[in-house]
Amino acid sequence: MLGSTLFVVDENGRLVGSLGLPDIRILHDEEELAVPVEDVCNKFPSILTTEQNPYYDGRNIFLERHGITVLPIINSDGVLVDLFFRYQAFFSDAINSPCGEPKALSVMPYKHYAYSLLSCAKEALALGYDRFSAIEFGVAGGNGLAWLERYAREVERYVGVGIDTYGFDCGEGLAESNDYRDIPYIFCAGDFKMDQEKLQRRLDSSRLVIGDILETLPGFCPVSRVGVVLCDVDYYSSAIPVLEFFADDDTKFMPRVYLYFDDLPTRTVSFSPVGSEFQGESLAIKEFNAKSAQLKISPEATNVSDKLKVAIDGVHANGMKVLHRFSHPDYCKTLVSHRHHGFLNSSLFS
Ligand SMILES: C[S@@+](CC[C@H](N)C(=O)[O-])C[C@H]1O[C@@H](n2cnc3c(N)ncnc32)[C@H](O)[C@@H]1O
């Protein structure tokens, strides 16, 4: 799942070759499937050795060869000892280069999640918080939550700030809706039903909270301050309780919470925008901002694009916002006191 690549080893654990998913898909009849894997695998995959620095040498391979998402690391006997993933190179890039786009980013899944975690970790470090919580609302099969968890481990390793990850979902998929604000002509009742057992096997440390967020969210106490919220519940009526949660006490939150909204009208389905600024998450955000002078989600505008074929990266960037909690006791604390620290001064969120 991480790299769509299988590595083939012999009985002594020595690397023999690699097999990509496309290589497996072209083997369709029984005769082809009966061929030993050794005969069909790529015998000369790109590799790293334990002598090399994966964050330097591996990163350079990823930059040159865009299709590769994972590299095997072998020791001097040719034994496969570890794997190095493209996303790991991204985090080292993001943290070690004080400014600019981490170059290994290009084909990384859920990169908006990675950005949100890094941006928040940067603030947590500057404010002296030793950990924060990141929550995905709307988990379904768990692709987003699994990546969130993986990325959280990398950010923890590099930045030294702990991250608690949560996933909220009713488990039943989308409920029936006839409310035009839920954009029911695009989102269908029953879609995204969760296989909870299967999902649990994919997760390591995340806590799953199962049930309608209308019921599970009020009174919810995260183990650390919430610093990242990824909202992917599709409906307006489901986004409302997420935003209402933000009215809880400041002690539950960081002064700025990094947000991502997946279903703004800048997204398209068959070239039609997902709703309008009068529906869905856009409307929920507008109503939220109108209600309180002290809590604001910015930027509010959905930036509806006239180019419906907007690049997927642009769409994700449009969904990234920040909740400002102006009355939070730490809101005005300076973030630039660690000037010597390149990572803190880099501009990841722009
Ligand atoms: C688009 S899917 C999430 C996809 C997931 N984030 C991913 O990246 O693979 C939307 C999910 O939101 C959940 N959902 C919608 N409204 C909800 C509510 N009121 N309470 C709990 N879960 C809800 C649905 O069950 C569905 O699984």
The ligand as an ORCA input file, in Angstrom:
! r2SCAN-3c Opt
* xyz 0 1
  C     -15.310     11.209      2.129
  S     -15.431     10.108      3.462
  C     -13.896     10.301      4.285
  C     -12.697      9.882      3.488
  C     -11.375      9.841      4.237
  N     -11.082     11.092      4.893
  C     -10.209      9.477      3.321
  O      -9.323     10.308      3.139
  O     -10.173      8.366      2.796
  C     -16.593     10.913      4.485
  C     -16.873     10.208      5.794
  O     -17.527     11.097      6.683
  C     -18.328     10.331      7.544
  N     -19.372     11.207      8.132
  C     -20.167     12.099      7.491
  N     -20.998     12.697      8.369
  C     -20.719     12.194      9.599
  C     -21.218     12.406     10.912
  N     -22.218     13.285     11.136
  N     -20.688     11.726     11.935
  C     -19.678     10.835     11.727
  N     -19.158     10.573     10.513
  C     -19.662     11.240      9.452
  C     -18.897      9.248      6.661
  O     -19.218      8.094      7.421
  C     -17.747      8.986      5.678
  O     -17.017      7.851      6.060
*
